């Protein structure tokens, strides 16, 4: 197995955009029409804090975060291609995102995932995220599950 490397980049990155297109396809299969209600919350093209994971030159995973408030980031778009799942790449990406957020002075991370994504729920709980009441735009979405983690 090759060593997976990560790269800090931005939302315009072509590899990141290729990966989130695959993520969107996956989410549309899982949630069908309901997913369109979430699409407006997933705009990340202008985001400056993106991680892409690579196997050699091949992009195999990604994630990003944006400021939620002055002390908190919101983790977004964490994804690993199906052929690379089970190799702890999502944990590596999430860890890199958390480290970057701490470097920038944030002390907490929040995130939202869907009830139809048991692998994501497992990742977040294994990485120390605790379930919280649905926040912000997700308050009225019954399939949304929100989590938070103290970063310091």
C-alpha positions in Angstrom: 0.0 0.0 0.0 1.3 3.4 -0.9 1.6 6.2 1.6 -1.3 8.7 1.3 -0.1 12.3 1.2 -2.2 15.4 1.8 -2.1 18.9 0.3 -3.5 22.1 1.5 -5.3 24.0 -1.3 -8.4 26.0 -2.1 -11.9 25.5 -3.4 -11.0 26.1 -7.0 -8.6 23.1 -7.0 -9.5 20.8 -9.9 -8.8 17.6 -7.9 -11.0 18.8 -5.0 -13.8 19.7 -7.5 -13.5 16.3 -9.1 -13.8 14.6 -5.7 -16.8 16.6 -4.5 -18.6 15.9 -7.8 -18.2 12.2 -6.9 -19.5 13.0 -3.3 -22.5 14.8 -4.7 -23.3 11.7 -6.9 -23.0 9.5 -3.9 -25.3 11.8 -1.8 -27.9 12.0 -4.6 -28.0 8.2 -4.8 -28.5 7.9 -1.0 -31.0 10.7 -0.6 -32.5 11.3 -4.1 -34.6 14.4 -4.3 -34.2 15.3 -0.7 -30.5 16.1 -1.4 -31.3 19.1 -3.5 -32.5 20.8 -0.3 -28.9 20.5 1.1 -27.1 21.6 -2.1 -27.3 25.3 -1.2 -25.3 24.7 2.0 -22.5 22.9 0.2 -21.1 25.7 -1.9 -17.3 25.6 -1.3 -15.8 27.1 -4.5 -14.5 30.2 -2.7 -13.2 28.3 0.4 -9.6 28.8 1.3 -9.1 25.8 3.6 -9.2 22.6 1.6 -7.3 19.3 2.1 -6.9 16.8 -0.8 -5.5 13.3 -0.1 -3.4 11.6 -2.8 -2.1 8.1 -3.6 0.8 9.2 -5.7 -0.8 11.7 -8.2 -4.3 10.3 -7.8 -6.7 12.3 -5.7 -8.5 9.9 -3.4 -10.0 12.0 -0.6 -10.9 15.5 0.5 -12.4 17.8 3.0 -12.6 21.4 3.9 -13.8 23.8 6.6 -15.2 27.3 6.8 -15.6 29.7 9.7 -18.8 29.2 11.5 -18.2 31.9 14.2 -15.1 33.6 15.6 -14.2 30.5 17.6 -15.6 27.7 15.5 -15.2 26.1 12.1 -17.6 24.0 10.2 -16.2 20.8 8.6 -17.5 20.2 5.1 -17.3 17.9 2.1 -15.3 15.1 3.7 -15.1 12.3 1.2 -13.0 9.3 0.1 -13.4 7.5 -3.2 -15.1 4.1 -2.8 -12.0 2.1 -3.9 -9.9 3.8 -1.1 -12.4 3.4 1.8 -11.4 1.4 4.8 -7.8 2.8 4.8 -8.3 5.5 7.4 -7.9 8.3 4.8 -11.0 10.1 6.0 -9.5 10.1 9.5 -6.3 11.5 8.1 -8.1 14.2 6.2 -10.2 15.1 9.2 -7.1 15.2 11.4 -5.3 17.5 9.0 -8.4 19.8 8.9 -8.5 20.0 12.7 -4.8 20.8 12.9 -5.1 23.6 10.4 -8.1 25.0 12.2 -6.1 25.0 15.5 -3.2 26.7 13.7 -5.7 29.5 12.7 -6.8 29.9 16.3 -10.1 28.1 16.3 -11.0 26.0 19.4 -14.1 24.1 18.2 -15.4 22.3 15.1 -19.0 21.5 14.2 -20.3 19.5 11.3 -23.5 18.0 9.8 -24.0 14.6 8.2 -27.0 12.6 7.2 -28.7 9.7 9.0 -28.1 7.6 5.8 -24.3 7.8 6.1 -23.4 5.3 8.9 -19.7 5.3 7.9 -19.5 9.1 8.4 -21.3 8.9 11.7 -18.8 6.2 12.8 -15.8 8.3 11.7 -16.9 11.3 13.6 -17.7 9.5 16.8 -14.4 7.6 16.7 -12.6 10.9 16.2 -14.2 12.4 19.3 -17.1 14.3 17.9 -20.2 14.4 20.1 -23.8 14.6 18.9 -25.4 18.1 19.4 -28.7 19.6 18.7 -29.1 20.5 15.0 -27.7 24.0 14.4 -28.3 26.9 12.0 -29.6 25.9 8.6 -30.0 22.2 9.7 -32.5 22.8 12.5 -35.5 21.8 10.5 -33.9 18.8 8.6 -34.9 15.5 10.3 -32.3 13.5 8.5 -29.5 15.8 9.6 -27.2 14.8 12.5 -24.9 17.5 13.9 -21.8 17.0 15.9 -19.1 19.1 17.6 -15.6 18.7 19.0 -13.4 20.9 21.1 -10.1 21.3 19.3 -8.0 22.5 22.2 
